[in-house]
């Protein structure tokens, strides 16, 4: 089961120090060697003041693993929507 963002996951933005994060989504771009991978609609805690997005450790690990696998098979460009496991 995927980690759902909970109220206790909300935090003060460390970038602008003004906003408190709210559940939302963001787009993540990975670049490694010849691979550019864009993942849209990634669940995140997003600061409504500055737009900084914070991704959970679980989701980050999944995305990094996926990017590594794509790079290893020689993918160069991939654009996809996030799908929870």
DSSP file (Angstrom, degrees, kcal/mol; ACC not computed):
  #  RESIDUE AA STRUCTURE BP1 BP2  ACC     N-H-->O    O-->H-N    N-H-->O    O-->H-N    TCO  KAPPA ALPHA  PHI   PSI    X-CA   Y-CA   Z-CA
    1    1 A X              0   0    0      0, 0.0     2,-0.1     0, 0.0    84,-0.0   0.000 360.0 360.0 360.0 139.6    0.0    0.0    0.0
    2    2 A X        -     0   0    0      1,-0.1     2,-0.6    57,-0.0    82,-0.0  -0.371 360.0-103.6 -76.6 156.7    1.2    3.5   -0.8
    3    3 A X        -     0   0    0     -2,-0.1     2,-0.4     3,-0.0    53,-0.1  -0.711  34.5-154.1 -81.1 118.8    1.9    6.1    1.7
    4    4 A X        -     0   0    0     -2,-0.6     2,-0.3     1,-0.0    -1,-0.0  -0.772  25.2-108.6 -92.2 139.5   -1.0    8.7    1.7
    5    5 A X        -     0   0    0     -2,-0.4     2,-0.2    39,-0.1    18,-0.1  -0.512  41.1-162.9 -68.4 130.6   -0.1   12.1    3.0
    6    6 A X    >   -     0   0    0     -2,-0.3     3,-1.8     1,-0.1     4,-0.4  -0.668  34.5-103.0-110.5 165.5   -1.7   12.7    6.4
    7    7 A X  G >  S+     0   0    0      1,-0.3     3,-1.8    -2,-0.2    -1,-0.1   0.876 122.0  59.6 -54.8 -38.4   -2.4   15.9    8.3
    8    8 A X  G 3  S+     0   0    0      1,-0.3    -1,-0.3     3,-0.0    -3,-0.0   0.669  94.2  66.3 -68.2 -13.1    0.6   15.1   10.5
    9    9 A X  G <  S+     0   0    0     -3,-1.8    -1,-0.3     2,-0.1    -2,-0.2   0.619  77.2 109.3 -78.8 -13.1    2.7   15.2    7.4
   10   10 A X    <   +     0   0    0     -3,-1.8     2,-0.3    -4,-0.4    12,-0.1  -0.348  47.6 170.7 -65.5 144.2    2.0   18.9    7.0
   11   11 A X        -     0   0    0     -2,-0.0    10,-3.1     0, 0.0     2,-0.3  -0.953  39.7 -89.5-149.5 165.7    5.0   21.1    7.7
   12   12 A X  B     -A   20   0A   0     -2,-0.3     8,-0.2     8,-0.2     2,-0.2  -0.633  54.5-104.3 -76.6 135.6    6.3   24.7    7.6
   13   13 A X     >  -     0   0    0      6,-3.1     4,-0.9    -2,-0.3    -1,-0.1  -0.429  24.2-157.6 -64.3 128.0    8.0   25.4    4.2
   14   14 A X  T  4 S+     0   0    0     -2,-0.2    -1,-0.2     2,-0.1    -2,-0.0   0.592  87.6  54.8 -83.9  -9.5   11.8   25.4    4.7
   15   15 A X  T  4 S+     0   0    0      1,-0.0    -1,-0.1    37,-0.0    -2,-0.0   0.945 126.5  12.8 -85.0 -59.0   12.3   27.5    1.6
   16   16 A X  T  4 S-     0   0    0      3,-0.1    -2,-0.1    36,-0.0    -1,-0.0   0.690  84.0-148.0 -93.5 -19.1   10.1   30.6    2.2
   17   17 A X  S  < S+     0   0    0     -4,-0.9    -3,-0.1     2,-0.1     3,-0.0   0.638  79.6  83.0  61.9  15.9    9.5   29.9    5.9
   18   18 A X  S    S+     0   0    0      1,-0.0     2,-0.2    -6,-0.0    -1,-0.1   0.740  75.4  63.2-114.6 -39.4    6.1   31.5    5.5
   19   19 A X        -     0   0    0     -6,-0.0    -6,-3.1    -7,-0.0     2,-0.5  -0.526  65.9-138.2 -92.9 156.5    3.7   28.8    4.1
   20   20 A X  B     -A   12   0A   0     -8,-0.2    28,-0.6    -2,-0.2    -8,-0.2  -0.949  36.5-108.7-107.7 133.6    2.5   25.6    5.6
   21   21 A X  E     -B   47   0B   0    -10,-3.1     2,-0.3    -2,-0.5    26,-0.2  -0.159  31.6-164.7 -64.4 154.1    2.4   22.7    3.1
   22   22 A X  E     -B   46   0B   0     24,-2.1    24,-3.2   -12,-0.1    22,-0.1  -0.963  34.2 -88.4-134.0 150.6   -0.9   21.3    1.9
   23   23 A X  E    S+B   45   0B   0     -2,-0.3     2,-0.3    22,-0.2    22,-0.2  -0.341  70.8 120.1 -59.4 138.3   -1.5   18.0    0.0
   24   24 A X  E     -B   44   0B   0     20,-2.6    20,-2.5    18,-0.1     2,-0.3  -0.857  53.7 -91.8-168.3-157.8   -1.2   18.4   -3.7
   25   25 A X  E     -B   43   0B   0     18,-0.3     2,-0.3    -2,-0.3    18,-0.2  -0.926  28.7-174.9-136.4 162.0    0.8   17.1   -6.7
   26   26 A X  E     -B   42   0B   0     16,-1.8    16,-2.8    -2,-0.3     2,-0.5  -0.919  27.1-111.4-146.8 171.1    3.9   18.1   -8.6
   27   27 A X  E     -     0   0B   0     -2,-0.3     2,-0.4    13,-0.2    13,-0.2  -0.944  28.5-158.7-110.4 131.9    5.9   17.2  -11.6
   28   28 A X  E     -B   39   0B   0     11,-2.7    11,-2.9    -2,-0.5     2,-0.5  -0.910   2.4-162.1-112.5 135.8    9.4   15.6  -11.1
   29   29 A X  E     -B   38   0B   0     -2,-0.4     2,-0.4     9,-0.2     9,-0.2  -0.980   5.3-169.0-119.9 127.3   12.1   15.6  -13.7
   30   30 A X  E     -B   37   0B   0      7,-3.1     7,-2.5    -2,-0.5     2,-0.4  -0.908   2.5-171.8-111.2 140.3   15.1   13.2  -13.5
   31   31 A X  E     +B   36   0B   0     -2,-0.4     2,-0.3     5,-0.2     5,-0.2  -0.993  14.6 158.1-131.0 127.2   18.2   13.4  -15.7
   32   32 A X  E >   -B   35   0B   0      3,-2.4     3,-2.9    -2,-0.4     2,-0.1  -0.915  65.9 -48.3-149.3 118.8   20.8   10.7  -15.7
   33   33 A X  T 3  S-     0   0    0     -2,-0.3    43,-0.0     1,-0.3    -1,-0.0  -0.378 126.5 -16.5  56.0-122.9   23.3   10.1  -18.4
   34   34 A X  T 3  S+     0   0    0     -2,-0.1     2,-0.4    37,-0.1    -1,-0.3   0.433 117.0 102.3 -90.9  -0.7   21.2   10.2  -21.6
   35   35 A X  E <   +B   32   0B   0     -3,-2.9    -3,-2.4    42,-0.1     2,-0.4  -0.710  42.5 179.8 -91.5 132.5   17.9    9.7  -19.8
   36   36 A X  E     -Bc  31  77B   0     40,-2.3    42,-2.2    -2,-0.4     2,-0.5  -0.983  12.1-177.7-122.9 118.2   15.4   12.4  -19.1
   37   37 A X  E     -Bc  30  78B   0     -7,-2.5    -7,-3.1    -2,-0.4     2,-0.5  -0.972   8.6-167.6-122.2 127.0   12.3   11.2  -17.3
   38   38 A X  E     -Bc  29  79B   0     40,-3.1    42,-2.6    -2,-0.5     2,-0.5  -0.954   1.4-169.7-114.1 127.6    9.3   13.4  -16.4
   39   39 A X  E     -Bc  28  80B   0    -11,-2.9   -11,-2.7    -2,-0.5     3,-0.3  -0.976  10.0-161.2-120.5 120.9    6.7   12.1  -14.0
   40   40 A X  E     + c   0  81B   0     40,-2.9    42,-3.1    -2,-0.5   -13,-0.2  -0.596  64.4  25.6 -99.3 159.6    3.5   14.1  -13.6
   41   41 A X  E    S+     0   0B   0      1,-0.2     2,-0.4    -2,-0.2    -1,-0.2   0.836  73.0 170.5  60.9  38.3    0.9   14.2  -10.9
   42   42 A X  E     -B   26   0B   0    -16,-2.8   -16,-1.8    -3,-0.3    -1,-0.2  -0.684  39.6-113.1 -79.9 126.3    3.3   13.0   -8.1
   43   43 A X  E     +B   25   0B   0     -2,-0.4    13,-0.4   -18,-0.2     2,-0.3  -0.352  54.9 151.5 -60.1 136.3    1.6   13.2   -4.7
   44   44 A X  E     -B   24   0B   0    -20,-2.5   -20,-2.6    11,-0.1     2,-0.6  -0.967  53.2-106.3-156.0 166.5    3.4   15.8   -2.6
   45   45 A X  E     -BD  23  54B   0      9,-2.7     9,-2.8    -2,-0.3     2,-0.4  -0.943  45.9-164.4 -98.1 123.7    3.1   18.3    0.2
   46   46 A X  E     -BD  22  53B   0    -24,-3.2   -24,-2.1    -2,-0.6     2,-0.5  -0.924  19.9-129.0-120.7 133.9    3.1   21.7   -1.6
   47   47 A X  E  >  -B   21   0B   0      5,-2.7     4,-1.9    -2,-0.4   -26,-0.2  -0.681  12.0-155.7 -77.6 121.6    3.7   25.2   -0.1
   48   48 A X  T  4 S+     0   0    0    -28,-0.6    -1,-0.2    -2,-0.5   -27,-0.1   0.700  90.1  55.0 -71.4 -16.7    0.9   27.5   -1.3
   49   49 A X  T  4 S+     0   0    0      3,-0.1    -1,-0.2     1,-0.1    -2,-0.0   0.938 129.5   5.5 -80.7 -50.5    3.1   30.5   -0.8
   50   50 A X  T  4 S-     0   0    0      2,-0.1    -2,-0.2     0, 0.0    -1,-0.1   0.561  92.5-120.1-115.3 -11.8    6.2   29.6   -2.9
   51   51 A X     <  +     0   0    0     -4,-1.9    -3,-0.1     1,-0.3     2,-0.1   0.448  53.6 156.6  88.3  -0.9    5.2   26.4   -4.6
   52   52 A X        -     0   0    0     -6,-0.1    -5,-2.7     1,-0.1     2,-0.4  -0.376  30.1-148.1 -60.5 135.6    8.0   24.2   -3.2
   53   53 A X  E     -D   46   0B   0     -7,-0.2     2,-0.5   -32,-0.1    -7,-0.2  -0.887   9.6-159.0-113.3 140.2    7.0   20.6   -3.2
   54   54 A X  E     -D   45   0B   0     -9,-2.8    -9,-2.7    -2,-0.4     2,-0.3  -0.976   8.8-157.6-119.8 124.6    8.0   17.9   -0.8
   55   55 A X        -     0   0    0     -2,-0.5   -11,-0.1   -11,-0.2   -12,-0.0  -0.798  23.9-109.7-103.7 141.7    7.8   14.2   -1.8
   56   56 A X     >  -     0   0    0    -13,-0.4     4,-2.5    -2,-0.3     5,-0.2  -0.261  25.8-116.1 -65.8 157.4    7.6   11.4    0.8
   57   57 A X  H  > S+     0   0    0      1,-0.2     4,-2.4     2,-0.2     5,-0.2   0.884 115.0  53.3 -60.5 -40.4   10.6    9.1    1.2
   58   58 A X  H  > S+     0   0    0      2,-0.2     4,-1.9     1,-0.2    -1,-0.2   0.926 111.5  43.5 -63.0 -46.6    8.6    6.1    0.0
   59   59 A X  H  > S+     0   0    0      2,-0.2     4,-2.6     1,-0.2    -2,-0.2   0.902 112.7  53.4 -67.5 -40.7    7.5    7.8   -3.3
   60   60 A X  H  X S+     0   0    0     -4,-2.5     4,-2.6     1,-0.2     5,-0.2   0.924 108.2  50.0 -58.9 -45.7   11.0    9.2   -3.8
   61   61 A X  H  X S+     0   0    0     -4,-2.4     4,-2.1     1,-0.2    -1,-0.2   0.902 111.5  48.9 -60.7 -41.9   12.5    5.7   -3.5
   62   62 A X  H  X S+     0   0    0     -4,-1.9     4,-2.4     2,-0.2    -2,-0.2   0.927 112.5  47.4 -63.8 -45.6   10.0    4.3   -6.0
   63   63 A X  H  X S+     0   0    0     -4,-2.6     4,-2.5     1,-0.2    -2,-0.2   0.904 111.9  49.6 -64.7 -41.9   10.7    7.1   -8.5
   64   64 A X  H  X S+     0   0    0     -4,-2.6     4,-2.3     2,-0.2    -1,-0.2   0.893 111.2  49.9 -64.1 -39.5   14.5    6.7   -8.2
   65   65 A X  H  X S+     0   0    0     -4,-2.1     4,-2.4    -5,-0.2    -2,-0.2   0.928 111.5  48.6 -63.4 -45.3   14.2    3.0   -8.7
   66   66 A X  H  X S+     0   0    0     -4,-2.4     4,-2.3     1,-0.2    -2,-0.2   0.911 111.7  49.3 -61.3 -43.0   12.0    3.5  -11.8
   67   67 A X  H  X S+     0   0    0     -4,-2.5     4,-2.5     2,-0.2    -1,-0.2   0.906 110.2  50.9 -63.7 -41.6   14.5    6.0  -13.2
   68   68 A X  H  X S+     0   0    0     -4,-2.3     4,-2.3     2,-0.2    -1,-0.2   0.918 110.7  48.9 -61.0 -44.8   17.4    3.7  -12.6
   69   69 A X  H  X S+     0   0    0     -4,-2.4     4,-1.2     1,-0.2    -2,-0.2   0.906 112.0  48.4 -62.4 -42.3   15.6    0.8  -14.4
   70   70 A X  H  <>S+     0   0    0     -4,-2.3     5,-2.2     1,-0.2     3,-0.3   0.905 111.9  49.1 -65.8 -41.3   14.7    3.1  -17.4
   71   71 A X  H ><5S+     0   0    0     -4,-2.5     3,-1.2     1,-0.2    -1,-0.2   0.892 107.5  55.8 -64.2 -39.4   18.3    4.3  -17.6
   72   72 A X  H 3<5S+     0   0    0     -4,-2.3    -1,-0.2     1,-0.3    -2,-0.2   0.766 106.3  49.8 -66.8 -26.0   19.7    0.8  -17.5
   73   73 A X  T 3<5S-     0   0    0     -4,-1.2    -1,-0.3    -3,-0.3    -2,-0.2   0.416 121.7-105.0 -94.3   3.5   17.6   -0.3  -20.5
   74   74 A X  T < 5 +     0   0    0     -3,-1.2    -3,-0.2    -4,-0.3    -2,-0.1   0.625  59.1 163.7  90.7  13.1   18.7    2.6  -22.6
   75   75 A X      < -     0   0    0     -5,-2.2    -1,-0.2    -6,-0.2     3,-0.1  -0.364  16.0-174.6 -62.4 144.8   15.6    4.8  -22.5
   76   76 A X        +     0   0    0      1,-0.4   -40,-2.3   -41,-0.2     2,-0.4   0.766  67.4  15.3-109.0 -41.4   16.4    8.4  -23.5
   77   77 A X  E     +c   36   0B   0    -42,-0.2    -1,-0.4     2,-0.0     2,-0.4  -0.997  62.8 169.2-138.4 131.8   13.1   10.3  -22.9
   78   78 A X  E     -c   37   0B   0    -42,-2.2   -40,-3.1    -2,-0.4     2,-0.4  -0.981   8.0-176.9-144.1 131.0   10.1    9.2  -20.9
   79   79 A X  E     +c   38   0B   0     -2,-0.4     2,-0.3   -42,-0.2   -40,-0.2  -0.996  22.8 150.8-126.4 126.7    7.1   11.2  -19.8
   80   80 A X  E     -c   39   0B   0    -42,-2.6   -40,-2.9    -2,-0.4     2,-0.4  -0.959  43.8-108.6-150.4 167.0    4.5    9.5  -17.7
   81   81 A X  E     -c   40   0B   0     -2,-0.3   -40,-0.2   -42,-0.2     2,-0.1  -0.802  45.8-103.0 -96.8 141.3    1.8   10.0  -15.0
   82   82 A X        -     0   0    0    -42,-3.1     2,-0.4    -2,-0.4    -1,-0.0  -0.403  36.2-169.1 -63.8 135.0    2.5    8.8  -11.5
   83   83 A X        -     0   0    0     -2,-0.1   -41,-0.0    -3,-0.0     2,-0.0  -0.991  20.9-127.1-127.9 121.7    0.7    5.6  -10.6
   84   84 A X              0   0    0     -2,-0.4   -25,-0.0     1,-0.1   -82,-0.0  -0.363 360.0 360.0 -65.7 146.5    0.7    4.4   -7.0
   85   85 A X              0   0    0     -2,-0.0    -1,-0.1   -84,-0.0    -2,-0.0   0.468 360.0 360.0 -68.7 360.0    1.9    0.8   -6.5
